[in-house]
Amino acid sequence: MPKGKPTPVQVDLYLRLYELRREAKLRAARAWFEKNFFIEKPEDVERIAPTGSEESAYFRMVVTYWEMVCALFNYGLLHEELFFETTGEQYMVWVRIQPAVAGWRQQFGDPKVGHNLEKAARRYEKWRERRAPGSMKRMREMLAAMAGQRRQA
């Protein structure tokens, strides 16, 4: 866990990643994902984002963007405090894809599918609990309520 201030190189990389998030197509994909991507089992992915559809492209764009960002983070290229203080979106993405990850790992024969998102999510949970004990319980409740509301819609 980095201590002290972020380095200028870390800040520059962070700002570049932020600029990518502002790109129109990725912004649309993120909005779609937040509104529509709620699964309970791996098969739900194909129902929500059928192969070859725009929704599938959006799904892949969001997941691979955050997997890439989390890889950079896990390799220490991003400052932990700065990263976690300014975004929690990667955690929401992890929570939303988690029901399918074990199946993808088995399907592709790769135990590391989604590994960077998962590792960053675990670090985020610990960081939040250190910073605000009990906040992860409330966040999980909020995310579950959002999923429940979406299923009822």
C-alpha positions as CSV (number, residue, x, y, z in Angstrom):
1,M,0.0,0.0,0.0
2,P,1.6,3.3,-1.1
3,K,2.2,5.8,1.6
4,G,2.5,9.5,1.2
5,K,1.4,11.5,-1.8
6,P,1.0,10.1,-5.3
7,T,3.9,10.6,-7.6
8,P,3.6,12.9,-10.7
9,V,3.8,9.7,-12.9
10,Q,0.9,8.1,-10.9
11,V,-1.2,11.3,-11.2
12,D,-0.5,11.5,-15.0
13,L,-1.5,7.9,-15.5
14,Y,-4.6,8.4,-13.4
15,L,-5.7,11.4,-15.4
16,R,-5.1,9.5,-18.7
17,L,-7.4,6.7,-17.4
18,Y,-10.0,9.3,-16.4
19,E,-9.8,10.8,-19.9
20,L,-10.5,7.3,-21.3
21,R,-13.6,7.1,-19.1
22,R,-14.9,10.3,-20.6
23,E,-14.7,8.9,-24.2
24,A,-18.2,8.8,-25.6
25,K,-18.5,5.1,-26.4
26,L,-17.0,4.0,-23.0
27,R,-19.3,6.5,-21.3
28,A,-22.3,5.0,-23.1
29,A,-21.1,1.5,-22.2
30,R,-20.7,2.4,-18.5
31,A,-24.2,4.0,-18.4
32,W,-25.7,0.9,-20.0
33,F,-23.8,-1.4,-17.6
34,E,-24.9,0.5,-14.5
35,K,-28.5,0.5,-15.6
36,N,-28.8,-3.0,-17.1
37,F,-26.2,-5.5,-16.0
38,F,-27.6,-7.5,-13.1
39,I,-27.0,-11.2,-13.1
40,E,-27.6,-14.1,-10.7
41,K,-26.0,-16.9,-12.7
42,P,-23.5,-17.1,-15.7
43,E,-26.3,-17.8,-18.2
44,D,-27.8,-14.4,-17.5
45,V,-24.9,-12.7,-19.3
46,E,-26.0,-14.1,-22.7
47,R,-29.6,-13.1,-22.0
48,I,-28.7,-9.5,-21.1
49,A,-25.8,-9.1,-23.5
50,P,-26.2,-11.6,-26.4
51,T,-23.0,-12.4,-28.3
52,G,-22.6,-10.1,-31.3
53,S,-25.0,-7.4,-29.9
54,E,-24.2,-3.8,-29.0
55,E,-25.0,-4.8,-25.4
56,S,-22.3,-7.5,-25.6
57,A,-19.8,-4.9,-26.8
58,Y,-20.8,-2.6,-24.0
59,F,-20.4,-5.4,-21.4
60,R,-16.9,-6.3,-22.7
61,M,-15.8,-2.7,-23.0
62,V,-16.7,-2.0,-19.3
63,V,-15.3,-5.2,-17.9
64,T,-12.0,-5.1,-19.9
65,Y,-11.5,-1.4,-19.1
66,W,-11.8,-2.0,-15.4
67,E,-9.8,-5.2,-15.5
68,M,-7.0,-3.2,-17.2
69,V,-7.2,-0.4,-14.7
70,C,-7.2,-2.8,-11.8
71,A,-4.1,-4.6,-13.3
72,L,-2.3,-1.3,-13.3
73,F,-3.4,-0.7,-9.8
74,N,-2.4,-4.1,-8.5
75,Y,1.0,-3.7,-10.0
76,G,1.4,-0.5,-8.0
77,L,1.3,1.9,-10.9
78,L,-1.7,3.8,-9.3
79,H,-1.7,5.2,-5.8
80,E,-4.1,3.3,-3.5
81,E,-5.5,6.3,-1.6
82,L,-6.0,8.4,-4.6
83,F,-7.6,5.5,-6.6
84,F,-10.0,4.5,-3.8
85,E,-10.9,8.0,-2.7
86,T,-11.9,9.0,-6.2
87,T,-13.7,5.9,-7.6
88,G,-15.7,2.9,-6.5
89,E,-17.0,2.0,-9.9
90,Q,-14.5,-0.9,-10.2
91,Y,-16.1,-2.4,-7.1
92,M,-19.6,-2.2,-8.6
93,V,-18.4,-3.9,-11.8
94,W,-16.8,-6.7,-9.7
95,V,-20.0,-7.3,-7.7
96,R,-22.1,-7.4,-10.9
97,I,-19.9,-9.9,-12.7
98,Q,-18.9,-12.0,-9.7
99,P,-21.8,-14.6,-10.2
100,A,-20.3,-15.5,-13.6
101,V,-16.6,-15.4,-12.9
102,A,-16.2,-19.0,-11.6
103,G,-18.0,-20.3,-14.7
104,W,-15.8,-18.2,-17.0
105,R,-12.7,-19.5,-15.3
106,Q,-13.9,-23.0,-15.8
107,Q,-15.0,-22.4,-19.4
108,F,-11.7,-20.8,-20.4
109,G,-9.6,-23.1,-18.3
110,D,-8.0,-20.0,-16.8
111,P,-8.2,-19.4,-13.0
112,K,-7.1,-15.8,-13.5
113,V,-10.1,-14.5,-15.5
114,G,-11.3,-11.4,-13.7
115,H,-8.4,-11.7,-11.2
116,N,-7.4,-8.1,-11.3
117,L,-10.9,-6.9,-10.6
118,E,-11.3,-9.4,-7.8
119,K,-8.0,-8.5,-6.2
120,A,-8.7,-4.8,-6.3
121,A,-12.2,-5.4,-4.9
122,R,-10.8,-7.2,-1.9
123,R,-8.3,-4.4,-1.3
124,Y,-11.1,-1.8,-1.7
125,E,-13.2,-3.7,0.9
126,K,-10.3,-3.6,3.4
127,W,-9.5,0.0,2.6
128,R,-13.2,1.1,3.2
129,E,-13.4,-0.8,6.4
130,R,-10.2,0.7,7.8
131,R,-11.5,4.2,6.8
132,A,-15.1,3.8,7.8
133,P,-15.9,0.6,9.8
134,G,-19.3,-0.8,8.8
135,S,-19.4,1.0,5.4
136,M,-19.0,-2.2,3.4
137,K,-22.0,-3.7,4.9
138,R,-24.0,-0.7,3.9
139,M,-22.5,-0.6,0.4
140,R,-23.4,-4.3,-0.1
141,E,-27.0,-3.6,1.1
142,M,-27.2,-0.7,-1.3
143,L,-25.9,-2.8,-4.3
144,A,-28.3,-5.6,-3.4
145,A,-31.2,-3.2,-3.2
146,M,-30.3,-1.8,-6.6
147,A,-30.3,-5.3,-8.1
148,G,-33.6,-6.1,-6.4
149,Q,-35.2,-3.0,-7.8
150,R,-33.9,-3.8,-11.3
151,R,-35.3,-7.4,-11.1
152,Q,-38.7,-6.0,-10.2
153,A,-38.7,-3.5,-13.0
